[in-house]
Structures are given as structure tokens and as C-alpha cells.
Amino acid sequence: MTNNKESIVRNAASRGCGCLLLIAGIGVMNGIALPFYLNNTNRSKQSEAKQYVGSMNKAQQAHFAEKSAFATSVNALEIGIKTETTNFKYSVRTTKKAGFNYGLSKEKDFKSYVGGVFLVPAKNFDPNAAKEEITTTFILCQADSPGTIKPAEPTYENGKIACGKGTKEWQN
């Protein structure tokens, strides 16, 4: 009987318990899963700014429709977003013909956003609109590169809306 027990112990020792293989497997999985997890975490943080600036654009349109003027602050948009979060600062700049909404990254790893809401002749969208009737149109632009620099404002010229230099249009 002792001989049989020794044989079982020797066989188990020579095969190993698989712990080393398990630890190696966990290490490989971490090498694959961790970057994926971190990338998804960054993406979700990045999507905050897209959502906020997109909402600010829509709120600017509603504000103009109701008050015939653009809102001059984030709070005046009355949509309940904070002017600063962990990763972004939000602000507004207006002119008589446009409202610009910013989601400025506070981190070097995130891209910033700028939205533009412009007054345009309603005829651009509805051929039956009165000649003097105006409406609004908007664009959401993402900085080409991550960083904390304020992106260039979009423009509206000759009936066309476009993102500023160093940004590209973000479409939902």
C-alpha cells in the first residue's frame, strides 16, 4: 500500500498541479483584457463631452427659438449640466449670429469638442419659407488631437457650415 501511495504522490508531483499554467494564463489574459478595459473607460469618459456639447447645441437652438437670442452661459441653457467635471470644462461664447459651445479637455489624453449653432435663412431648408424668416443649424466638431487646447470654432459661410482648422465633424 505504501508503494502505491508513493507512486501517486510522485506522479502528481511530476505532472504539477497546473498552478503555474493557471498563473501564466491569467497574466496573458490581463495583457489582453486590461488595455481593452482601459480603452473602453477612456471612450466612456470621452463620450461625456460629446453628449454634453451635443445637448448644449440643441439647447441653444431651443433657447433661440424661445427668446430670439443665444444663451450666454452654460447655466442659461437650463439643461442642468455642470460647467466642470473631472475630465472636462464646459463653456459658451455667443455672437449675434452664432452660439459656440465648448467641452474642453482637462486631460492631455482626451480630445476636446466645440459645437456651433448658426442663424441661417430658413429658405436654405424650406423653399416655401418667407424671405426674411431665419432658423438655426448646428455642427459638432471633435479636435483632431488630444490635449487641453481650445479647438477652433466652426464657421458658416456661403450657406455652408464647417468645422474649424484642426477639428472634424462628429456625427452621432
C-alpha positions in Angstrom: 0.0 0.0 0.0 2.8 2.4 0.8 4.3 1.7 -2.5 1.1 2.7 -4.3 0.8 6.0 -2.3 4.3 6.9 -3.1 3.6 6.3 -6.8 0.5 8.6 -6.7 2.5 11.4 -5.0 5.4 11.0 -7.4 3.0 11.1 -10.5 1.2 14.2 -9.1 4.5 16.0 -8.5 5.9 15.2 -11.9 2.7 16.5 -13.6 2.5 19.6 -11.4 -0.7 21.0 -10.1 -1.4 23.2 -13.0 -0.9 26.3 -10.9 2.0 27.7 -13.0 -0.1 27.2 -16.1 -3.1 28.9 -14.5 -0.9 31.9 -13.3 0.6 32.2 -16.8 -2.9 32.1 -18.3 -4.1 34.9 -16.0 -1.1 37.0 -16.9 -1.8 36.6 -20.6 -5.5 37.4 -20.2 -4.6 40.6 -18.2 -2.3 41.6 -21.0 -5.2 41.3 -23.4 -8.1 42.5 -21.3 -6.6 45.4 -19.4 -5.8 47.6 -22.4 -9.3 46.8 -23.8 -10.8 47.8 -20.4 -8.8 51.0 -20.1 -9.6 52.0 -23.7 -13.3 51.5 -23.1 -13.0 53.5 -19.9 -11.4 56.4 -21.8 -14.1 56.1 -24.5 -16.8 56.4 -22.0 -15.2 59.4 -20.4 -14.7 60.9 -23.9 -18.4 60.3 -24.7 -19.4 62.6 -21.8 -18.1 65.6 -23.7 -19.7 64.6 -27.0 -23.1 64.2 -25.2 -22.8 67.4 -23.2 -21.8 69.6 -26.2 -24.4 67.9 -28.4 -27.0 68.7 -25.7 -25.7 72.3 -25.4 -26.2 72.7 -29.2 -29.8 71.5 -29.1 -30.4 73.7 -26.0 -29.0 76.7 -27.9 -31.5 76.1 -30.7 -34.4 75.9 -28.3 -33.2 79.0 -26.4 -33.0 80.9 -29.6 -36.5 79.7 -30.7 -37.9 80.8 -27.4 -36.0 84.1 -26.7 -34.7 85.2 -30.1 -31.1 85.2 -28.6 -28.4 82.6 -27.8 -27.8 81.7 -24.2 -24.6 83.3 -22.9 -23.7 80.7 -20.3 -24.0 77.0 -19.6 -26.4 77.7 -16.8 -28.6 79.9 -19.1 -29.1 76.9 -21.3 -31.1 75.4 -18.4 -30.3 71.8 -19.1 -28.7 71.0 -15.7 -25.2 70.2 -16.7 -22.2 71.2 -14.7 -19.7 73.7 -16.0 -16.8 71.4 -14.9 -16.5 67.7 -14.4 -13.5 65.5 -13.6 -12.2 65.5 -17.2 -13.8 68.5 -19.0 -14.7 72.2 -18.6 -17.8 73.4 -20.4 -18.4 77.0 -21.6 -20.3 79.1 -24.1 -19.4 82.0 -26.3 -22.0 83.9 -28.4 -22.3 86.5 -31.1 -25.4 87.9 -32.7 -25.4 85.2 -35.4 -23.9 82.2 -33.6 -23.5 80.3 -30.3 -20.4 78.3 -29.6 -20.4 75.5 -27.0 -17.2 74.1 -25.7 -16.2 70.8 -24.0 -12.5 71.5 -23.2 -10.5 68.6 -22.1 -8.6 68.9 -18.8 -6.5 65.8 -19.6 -3.8 65.5 -22.2 -5.3 62.1 -23.3 -8.8 63.3 -24.2 -10.0 65.2 -27.3 -11.9 68.5 -26.9 -15.2 69.4 -28.6 -16.8 72.5 -30.0 -20.3 73.0 -31.2 -21.6 75.8 -33.3 -25.3 76.9 -33.7 -25.8 79.4 -36.5 -28.6 81.6 -37.7 -29.4 80.9 -41.3 -32.1 81.9 -43.8 -35.0 79.4 -43.5 -35.1 79.2 -47.3 -31.9 77.1 -47.0 -34.0 74.3 -45.6 -37.6 75.2 -46.7 -38.1 76.7 -50.2 -41.6 77.8 -49.1 -40.2 79.8 -46.1 -40.7 83.6 -46.1 -37.7 85.5 -47.4 -36.9 87.2 -44.1 -37.5 84.0 -42.0 -34.5 82.7 -40.1 -33.8 79.3 -38.5 -30.8 77.6 -36.8 -28.5 74.9 -37.8 -25.7 73.3 -35.8 -22.5 71.2 -36.1 -20.4 69.3 -33.5 -16.7 69.2 -34.1 -14.0 67.0 -32.4 -10.4 68.1 -32.1 -8.1 66.0 -34.3 -5.6 65.5 -31.5 -6.0 65.0 -27.7 -5.0 67.9 -25.5 -6.2 70.8 -23.4 -6.1 73.5 -26.2 -9.4 75.2 -27.1 -10.5 73.9 -30.6 -11.1 76.3 -33.5 -14.7 77.4 -33.8 -16.8 76.1 -36.7 -17.8 78.5 -39.5 -20.9 79.3 -41.6 -20.0 80.9 -44.9 -21.8 81.0 -48.2 -24.6 78.7 -47.0 -22.2 76.0 -45.7 -21.3 75.0 -42.2 -17.8 73.6 -41.5 -15.6 72.6 -38.6 -12.6 74.8 -37.9 -9.0 74.0 -38.5 -7.7 71.1 -36.5 -11.2 69.6 -36.0 -13.5 67.3 -37.8 -17.3 66.9 -37.8 -18.6 64.4 -35.3 -21.8 62.6 -36.4 -23.8 60.6 -34.0 
